[in-house]
Amino acid sequence: MKDVLVIGGGVAGLVAARECAHLGLSVAVLEAADAVGGAVGRQEVAGLLLDSGAESFAVRGNTVAAFLDDLGLTDQIIEPNPAGAWLHLPPNRAGGAAMSVPLPAAGVLGIPGSPLADDVRRAIGWSGALRAYADRVMPVLKIGREHSLGELVEKRMGKKVLDRLVSPVAGGVYATDARDLEVDVVAPGLNNALTTVGSLSGAVLALRTAAPAGSAVRGLDGGMHRLVAALVADLERFDAEIRPATPVTGFRPVDTDTVAADGTVTSTRTWLVDLAPESAAADPADAGTIIGAAPRTLEARHVILAVPAAAALALLEPLGVDFAALAALDWPAPAAVELATLVLDAPALDAHPRGTGVLVAVDTPGVTAKALTHATAKWDWLAALTPAGRHVVRLSFGRAGAGVPTLDLSDDELLDLAVHDAAAILGVDLSAAQVRGFARTLWSDGLSPATLGAPDRIRRVREMVEATPGLDVTGGWLSGTGLASVIPDAINAGIRGRRAVLDL
Ligand SMILES: Cc1cc2nc3c(=O)[nH]c(=O)nc-3n(C[C@H](O)[C@H](O)[C@H](O)COP(=O)(O)OP(=O)(O)OC[C@H]3O[C@@H](n4cnc5c(N)ncnc54)[C@H](O)[C@@H]3O)c2cc1C
C-alpha cells in the first residue's frame, strides 16, 4: 500500500510525485515507457546527448525558473542566442521562388504590433501590410470575446498576416491550425487589450510592453532533459519509487466501511491499480492485448493521473457513466509530429544563415518540414561541445489535420528528405555525405488544450475528478502545452494529493 501512486512519469507526474514525497508520503511513479521524462526526452546522436523533445521553457510567470531554483539548477539556466527565428514562405507573387525572412520582431504569435514595419513588409509585401494596417481604423464590433485566433487575425488584418505570419508560428508551437486555436488560451489578455486599445496591433503592442524584456524562453545548460535527471535524483533522495516499463491498464476505487463499537460507520477509500503483465511492459500499446498472464495490482490511498489525453480518458472511462460521457465528448484527434535530428559537418552553417531556426508556412513549395531548429546556433552549450564546422539541426514534420508525411519513410528516406529540406530552408548546399549522425523521434499523443471548445471540456474533466475522492489529474493536455503551464499545475495536483492523504 502506497500513500500515492502517480500514473505517468512525464514531467507532470514527476513534479506531482515530488510534492508528495517531500512531505514523507510513500510514493511510486508508474511509467509505461522504458524511461521517465515523457516529452522531455533525450537521445544520443553522433556522441552528443541531445533533447529529443522539449528543449526550452517559457519565462512567463517565472514558474519554471522558480521550480528550477528549488531543484538547485538556477546556475544552469541559459538564454538562447538572441538572433531569433526566421520564416520560410511561399513566393510573394506568382512564378517567384520560396523566400526566407526574419520573423518580425514586435509580434505576439506572429501577429504584428507594427503592421507597416520593414520586417513585416518583407514577409507580407506592401499590399499585405496596408491591409493589416486597416485594423487600426476598424471599429471593434465584437466586444472582447473572439474565440478563433485565425478568424480574429484574418478579419482584422487579412489573409496574408494569417497565412504568412500567424499560421507558421501557431503551427510550430501548437501543431494546430490557427483557426482552431482559442485566443484566450494561446494569447491570454489579447481579447481584453483589443477592447481597451481598439485595434489588434495596438493590443499586441500593449502585451509586448507588459512582457519582460529579452527572450521569451530559456534553456538548461546541457539540455532540457537535465530537468528530468534532477527530478529523478530528488525523488530518489526522498525514497520515492520510480518504475519505468510499467504500463497501467486500469484502476478503480474500493470503499470499505468500518463500524466502530458505538455504531459509527467510517468509510475509507483505497485504489487498486492494475499493471500490465511483465512481458507487455516494453510496448504500452500492446499492454491490453496480452492474454493469459496474470495482471499485477498495486494499492494506494490516492491516485494522481498524469498521462496524455487519450490514455487518461481510456483509464477514466470505466470509473462510471459520467466519466464514460466525458470520454465520449468531441475530443479532437491528437496531433502527431516526427522529428529528424541531423548532426552535419557543414561549415557553411557557421554563419547561422537563418538565425536560431525557421518556421515554414503551409504550401511553401519544395519543403515538407514545418519547422527547423538550428540547435548549435540557438544554444551556446551545444556549440561548445561540437568541433568547428559541425552542426545540429532538428526538423519537424506533421501539420494539424494533414497527418505526418514521414511515417512510412524508411530511415534512409527520411534522412535524405531531412537533408534536402534543411538545405532548402537554410539556403546552403548540403548532402547526405555530410551527415555524421541521424535520429528520428515520433511524438504521437500531443493534444493541444488550446483548441476551440477545449476550455469547456477541460473544465468538465476537472469538475468530475474533483468530485471523486482520492483521485487527481494533471498533465499538459489539461494545463496547457509547455513546461510553464505543466509544472505549476502538477505542483498543485501534488499539494492537493498530500493534503488529501494527510487529511489536512
Ligand atoms: C517535440 C516536442 C517539443 C516540445 N518542446 C517544448 C519546449 O521547447 N518547451 C516547452 O515548454 N514545452 C515543449 N513541449 C511540450 C512539453 O514537453 C509538454 O507540455 C510536457 O512535457 C508534457 O508533460 P506531461 O507530463 O503532461 O506529459 P508527457 O510528457 O506526455 O508524459 C506522460 C507520460 O505518461 C506515460 N504514460 C502514458 N500512458 C501510460 C500508462 N497507461 N501507464 C503509465 N504511463 C503512461 C507516457 O509514457 C509519458 O511518459 C514539447 C513537446 C513535444 C512533443
The ligand as an ORCA input file, in Angstrom:
! r2SCAN-3c Opt
* xyz 0 1
  C       8.502     17.522    -29.782
  C       8.075     18.358    -28.610
  C       8.739     19.544    -28.335
  C       8.347     20.327    -27.267
  N       9.040     21.464    -26.993
  C       8.751     22.162    -25.894
  C       9.578     23.243    -25.490
  O      10.599     23.537    -26.131
  N       9.229     23.934    -24.364
  C       8.148     23.580    -23.604
  O       7.887     24.211    -22.581
  N       7.373     22.535    -23.943
  C       7.650     21.825    -25.061
  N       6.886     20.750    -25.391
  C       5.721     20.425    -24.561
  C       6.131     19.794    -23.240
  O       7.176     18.905    -23.450
  C       4.923     19.072    -22.658
  O       3.856     20.010    -22.483
  C       5.196     18.404    -21.312
  O       6.442     17.738    -21.309
  C       4.052     17.453    -21.024
  O       4.329     16.746    -19.840
  P       3.292     15.673    -19.286
  O       3.941     15.037    -18.118
  O       1.955     16.299    -19.108
  O       3.090     14.635    -20.486
  P       4.112     13.599    -21.137
  O       5.461     14.204    -21.231
  O       3.447     13.144    -22.378
  O       4.193     12.409    -20.079
  C       3.151     11.482    -19.921
  C       3.772     10.142    -19.566
  O       2.728      9.200    -19.327
  C       3.182      7.943    -19.789
  N       2.041      7.048    -19.979
  C       1.119      7.047    -20.968
  N       0.224      6.059    -20.778
  C       0.588      5.413    -19.640
  C       0.058      4.308    -18.907
  N      -1.040      3.655    -19.309
  N       0.692      3.908    -17.783
  C       1.806      4.549    -17.328
  N       2.347      5.613    -18.002
  C       1.750      6.040    -19.122
  C       3.903      8.283    -21.088
  O       4.776      7.247    -21.483
  C       4.628      9.563    -20.699
  O       5.927      9.339    -20.221
  C       7.260     19.927    -26.458
  C       6.583     18.728    -26.733
  C       6.987     17.945    -27.787
  C       6.267     16.646    -28.064
*
